[in-house]
Each structure stands twice: as structure tokens, then as C-alpha cells.
């Protein structure tokens, strides 16, 4: 246990906090017209990892949080495809 929580909970919260931090940096970059591909990728990957790690917690019935997690993964999957295809479109 780390700080009174399981390792899974610690990793899940850490990923979430890193995603929030990366999102703030991305937002600042967009507001100042200086977007960063690296920070955007970090934001997408940490949010995907946070959503995916949420499904590793034990559960006994389907809850609204599970529906939100599924929707989040579907949206993040679309974002990842756009990021993956962007360099290939520029070269074409």
C-alpha cells in the first residue's frame, strides 16, 4: 500500500493527474497559438490509460461510471487514430 491506497489506485490517480497537467499545458498552448504535438500526445495517452485502468477495479454491477469510461475510450480511440494518421497525411 502506498499512502493508504492500493498500487492500482495510486497508478490510476497518478495517470489522471498527469492527464490533467498535460491537458492544462495543451490548453495554454492552444490559447497562446503555440500548440505542442508532444503534450497533446501525452494528454491523449494518459487519458486513455486512465480510462482503461479504471476497468481493472473490481465491480459487482454496471454503474454509470462504467458507461462514461466506455464512451471515453471510444472518443479517445478516435483521437488516437487522428493523431496516428496526421503525419502520414502531411507526407502525402
N, C-alpha and C positions, 0 to 999 in steps of 0.2 A: 504494500500500500504506500502511496505517495500522498502526503498531506491529507490522510484520512480517506482517500478515494482509490479505486482500483486503477490499474495501469491503463485499461481500456478507457475509463472515464477521463483520466489525465490526458491521454493521447487525443481523444475526441475534443476535449476542451482546448487543448493546445492548437490543434488544427483549426478549430473555429476562431480562436484569437488571431492566429496568423492570417486567416482568410479576411477577417475584419481589418487588420492592419494593411494587408495588401490592397483591399478594396478602398481604403481611405487614400492610399498613395495613388491608386489608379484614378480615383475621383479628383484628387488635387491636380493630377497631370492633365485630365480632360478639361478641368475648369481653367487651367492656365495655357491650354492649347499645346501641351507637350506630352502626348500620350507615350507610354512605355510598353513595348511588347513583352518585355520580361516580367514586369509587375503584373500585367494583365494575365499572362500565363500562370504566374504564381497564384493570383486570385482564383482563377478558374480551377486549377488543380487542387488547391486547398479546400475550396467549397465542394468539389466532387468527393474528395477524401473525407470531409466532414459528414456529408450526406451518407456516403457508403458505410462509414464506421458506425453511424447511428443504428444501422440494421444488425450490428453484432451484439447489441444489448439484448438480454432475454426479455421476451414478451409473451403474454398468455392470450391476448386477443388483439385484433386490429384496431388501432386508435387513429384519430385524426393526424397525429404526428407522423404516422407511417405513410398516410396519403400525401402529406406535404413532402416527405422525404422522397417518395417515388416521383412526384411531379418535379421536384428539384433535380433529381438525377436525369430525368428526361430533358429538361431545359439545359442542364449543364452538358449533356451529351451533344445537344445541338451546337452549343457554344464551342465545344472541343472540335467538332467537325469543321466548323467555320475557321477556327484558328489553324487547324491542320492543313486545310485547303488553300488558305490565303497565300502562302509563299509560292505554291505551285501555280496559282493564277497570275501572280506577278511575273513569273518567269515565262508564262505562255504569252 
